[in-house]
Structure formats: C-alpha cells, structure tokens
Amino acid sequence: MNPELEQKFFDRFKFFHPEKSPKETLMCFGFECSDGWFQLIWDLCEDLEKIVPEDFEVIQVKEKFGMQFLYP
C-alpha cells in the first residue's frame, strides 16, 4: 500500500504501531497489500475500534494469496 494511505491508518487508529521493532510487530514493514484494500481495511478498523479492548494491537496486515484474474 502506498505510504500516504498507510499513514492515514497510523494517524487514525491506535492499534497500529509501525514504530516498534520487528521482534514486537510486523507493522514496521507497513501494509503488505495493494491500495485496493484500503476501504475494506478502513471499514474493518472502524468496526474493530468499537469492540476491541484498549490493549488490542494489529501485528500484521498482509495480502497473502491475492492475485488478479484475467478472463479472455
């Protein structure tokens, strides 16, 4: 995801900690997905924010098996 979109998450949601070391969280590598995931993840974070405890922390955001299908 591009750095500007990532920064929006880091500024808005307190459960992302990109400043921590890789031994603590993988968010130091940023969001490992394309920009197309932005709105879906944003909506999920807004929902999570309402129900998760104060010490909740996201440790990785990754598009593992995403691929684009091309049809003839």
C-alpha positions in Angstrom: 0.0 0.0 0.0 1.3 3.4 -0.8 2.9 5.4 2.2 0.2 8.1 2.2 -2.6 5.6 2.7 -0.6 3.7 5.3 -0.1 7.0 7.2 -3.8 7.6 7.3 -4.2 4.3 9.2 -1.4 5.1 11.6 -2.8 8.5 12.3 -6.3 7.4 12.8 -6.2 4.1 14.6 -4.2 3.5 17.8 -3.8 -0.3 17.4 -1.1 0.0 14.7 2.4 0.5 15.9 4.8 0.9 13.0 7.5 2.4 15.3 8.0 -0.9 17.1 10.8 -3.3 16.2 10.3 -6.4 14.0 10.6 -8.5 17.2 7.4 -6.9 18.5 5.3 -6.4 15.4 5.4 -6.8 11.6 3.7 -3.4 11.1 7.2 -1.9 10.9 7.1 -3.2 7.3 3.8 -1.5 6.6 0.7 -2.8 4.9 1.7 -5.6 2.6 -1.3 -5.3 0.2 -2.4 -3.2 -2.7 -4.2 0.1 -2.4 -7.4 -1.5 -3.5 -7.7 -3.0 0.1 -7.8 0.5 1.7 -11.5 0.9 2.1 -12.2 -2.6 3.2 -9.5 -2.5 5.9 -10.6 1.0 6.9 -14.2 -0.1 7.5 -12.9 -3.2 9.4 -10.8 -0.9 11.6 -13.7 1.4 12.4 -15.8 -1.7 13.4 -12.9 -3.1 15.5 -12.3 0.2 17.2 -15.8 -0.1 18.8 -15.4 -3.6 20.2 -11.7 -4.3 21.0 -10.1 -3.7 24.4 -7.6 -0.9 24.9 -4.5 -3.2 24.6 -5.6 -4.6 21.2 -2.8 -4.5 18.7 -2.6 -5.4 15.0 0.7 -7.1 14.3 0.5 -7.7 10.5 -1.6 -6.7 7.5 -0.8 -8.9 4.5 -2.4 -9.9 1.2 -1.1 -13.4 1.2 -2.6 -15.2 -1.8 -4.2 -12.3 -3.7 -4.0 -12.4 -7.4 -5.6 -10.8 -10.3 -7.7 -13.0 -12.6 -7.7 -12.2 -16.3 -10.5 -13.5 -18.4 -10.3 -13.9 -22.2 
